[in-house]
Structures are given as C-alpha cells and as structure tokens.
Amino acid sequence: MALHIHEAWILLFVIPALVTPAAINHEDYPADEGDQASSNDNLIFDDYRGKGCVDDSGFVYKLGERFFPGHSNCPCVCTEDGPVCDQPECPKIHPKCTKVEHNGCCPECKEVKNFCEYHGKNYKILEEFKPSPCEWCRCEPSNEVHCVVADCAVPECVNPVYEPEQCCPVCKNGPNCFAGTTIIPAGIEVKVDDCNICHCHNGDWWKPAQCSKRECQGKQAL
C-alpha cells in the first residue's frame, strides 16, 4: 500500500512536466497576421504613400497611372511622391464674364453680359447715345463704351455762356475783350476812363485790349 502511494506522488510531479508551455500561456506565441487584422479592423488603415494615389472619391491608382484627382482638376500622373499634375496655360476669362464654370482643367466663361455700363446707366450692344450735348457714344460688342467729344471753336468773347442742350458755348453779347477789369465790345473804340481809350485786337479776343492815353479831362480843367 505504501508503494502505491509513493508511485502516485511521482506521477503528480511528472504530469505537469509533460504539459507544454503553449498549452499554458498563449501569449508566448504571436497570433497569425490574419487573426490580428480581424481583431483590429477598426484600427488599421491602408497607407498608399509610395505605393499609389487616391482621388477625391477614394479610388486608388497605381504608380505611373494617369488620373483626375477631382471633378475640376487637371490630369495627373501618380508618382511615389504623390500626384504630379498638368499645369496648362488656360485662356483668360473675359473681364465682363458674369458666369464662370469650373467643370474641367480650365475655367470656362459661359456668359458675358450683353450690355455696357456708362455713368451708372446700361446700354445695349451697338446702341448709340449722347450722355452730354458734346458727347456721342456707342456700346461696342466688347462691352466697352467708345465716345467722341465735339471740338468747339474758341469763343470770340471773354464771357461765353453754355445754353441747355447746346454743346459749345456762345457769345450772347457778341465778341468782346477785357480792358483791365472792364469788358468792352469788339470793333469800336471805348473810352474806359478820363485818360484811356481802348479797343479789342481783331480776332484775338482772349488778349487784353489795346489802349492809348489821351489828354485827360482833369488836366484840361486845370
């Protein structure tokens, strides 16, 4: 009986020694890559840097493949450093463009205003108008206003008057000139004071009057 008890104790010490460490501690052996991925789906993200390129919609393109990154982007080539995109010389947008679309590599003007704006007013293409009595203007197809201004002759007086709806000034009192600060009519000699008689230059109304001294009335009285 004592022999059997001793043998039983030997078996109890031998059996644990036969049990492998793998059966006791699973952390000593890493799990398969597939098992790791399945247990950490929410933590692993694909990294395409140096391997491919991704457009705005999430599509992946291989290195060397040509693609459009987005709806209004120019075509690009996928490289290890990322997309390398074309930079074309796009046509200039008309300054009067009122509607620009960005549906491709270059923006396009879809609508140009069909009128001209001048001094706060709008005019139709090819419309002619007179913003002032001396101006004649036209709205060009380029949406620009071209004007011609009347060339008025030099008035023959020093006090011209602008009449309503009339382009050039008029001399209502006829030709005249200045004799000092006095306006005298042209064509006649005018005694401006007791000693001086003046007259306007013929045709040169902007010049001061020519005056000559005469015997003063004050001296004759003495």
Secondary structure as the mmCIF struct_conf table of DSSP 4:
data_model
#
loop_
_struct_conf.conf_type_id
_struct_conf.id
_struct_conf.beg_label_comp_id
_struct_conf.beg_label_asym_id
_struct_conf.beg_label_seq_id
_struct_conf.end_label_comp_id
_struct_conf.end_label_asym_id
_struct_conf.end_label_seq_id
HELX_RH_AL_P HELX_RH_AL_P1 ALA A 2 LEU A 18
BEND BEND1 VAL A 19 VAL A 19
HELX_RH_AL_P HELX_RH_AL_P2 PRO A 21 ILE A 24
HELX_RH_3T_P HELX_RH_3T_P1 HIS A 26 ASP A 28
BEND BEND2 TYR A 29 TYR A 29
HELX_LH_PP_P HELX_LH_PP_P1 PRO A 30 ASP A 32
HELX_RH_AL_P HELX_RH_AL_P3 GLU A 33 SER A 39
TURN_TY1_P TURN_TY1_P1 ASP A 41 LEU A 43
TURN_TY1_P TURN_TY1_P2 ARG A 49 LYS A 51
STRN STRN1 GLY A 52 VAL A 54
TURN_TY1_P TURN_TY1_P3 ASP A 56 SER A 57
STRN STRN2 VAL A 60 LYS A 62
TURN_TY1_P TURN_TY1_P4 LEU A 63 GLY A 64
STRN STRN3 ARG A 66 PHE A 67
BEND BEND3 PRO A 69 GLY A 70
TURN_TY1_P TURN_TY1_P5 HIS A 71 SER A 72
HELX_LH_PP_P HELX_LH_PP_P2 ASN A 73 PRO A 75
STRN STRN4 CYS A 76 THR A 79
TURN_TY1_P TURN_TY1_P6 GLU A 80 ASP A 81
STRN STRN5 GLY A 82 CYS A 85
HELX_LH_PP_P HELX_LH_PP_P3 CYS A 90 HIS A 94
TURN_TY1_P TURN_TY1_P7 PRO A 95 LYS A 96
STRN STRN6 CYS A 97 GLU A 101
BEND BEND4 ASN A 103 CYS A 106
STRN STRN7 GLU A 108 VAL A 112
STRN STRN8 PHE A 115 TYR A 118
TURN_TY1_P TURN_TY1_P8 HIS A 119 GLY A 120
STRN STRN9 LYS A 121 LYS A 124
TURN_TY1_P TURN_TY1_P9 ILE A 125 LEU A 126
STRN STRN10 GLU A 128 PHE A 129
BEND BEND5 PRO A 131 SER A 132
TURN_TY1_P TURN_TY1_P10 PRO A 133 CYS A 134
STRN STRN11 GLU A 135 CYS A 139
TURN_TY1_P TURN_TY1_P11 PRO A 141 SER A 142
BEND BEND6 ASN A 143 ASN A 143
STRN STRN12 VAL A 145 VAL A 149
HELX_LH_PP_P HELX_LH_PP_P4 CYS A 152 PRO A 155
BEND BEND7 GLU A 156 ASN A 159
STRN STRN13 VAL A 161 VAL A 161
HELX_LH_PP_P HELX_LH_PP_P5 TYR A 162 GLU A 163
TURN_TY1_P TURN_TY1_P12 PRO A 164 GLU A 165
BEND BEND8 CYS A 167 CYS A 168
STRN STRN14 VAL A 170 VAL A 170
TURN_TY1_P TURN_TY1_P13 LYS A 172 ASN A 173
BEND BEND9 PRO A 175 PRO A 175
STRN STRN15 ASN A 176 ALA A 179
TURN_TY1_P TURN_TY1_P14 GLY A 180 THR A 181
STRN STRN16 THR A 182 PRO A 185
TURN_TY1_P TURN_TY1_P15 ALA A 186 GLY A 187
BEND BEND10 ILE A 188 ILE A 188
STRN STRN17 VAL A 190 LYS A 191
BEND BEND11 ASP A 193 CYS A 195
STRN STRN18 ASN A 196 HIS A 199
BEND BEND12 ASN A 202 GLY A 203
TURN_TY1_P TURN_TY1_P16 TRP A 205 TRP A 206
BEND BEND13 LYS A 207 LYS A 207
HELX_LH_PP_P HELX_LH_PP_P6 PRO A 208 ALA A 209
STRN STRN19 GLN A 210 LYS A 213
HELX_RH_AL_P HELX_RH_AL_P4 GLN A 217 ALA A 221
#
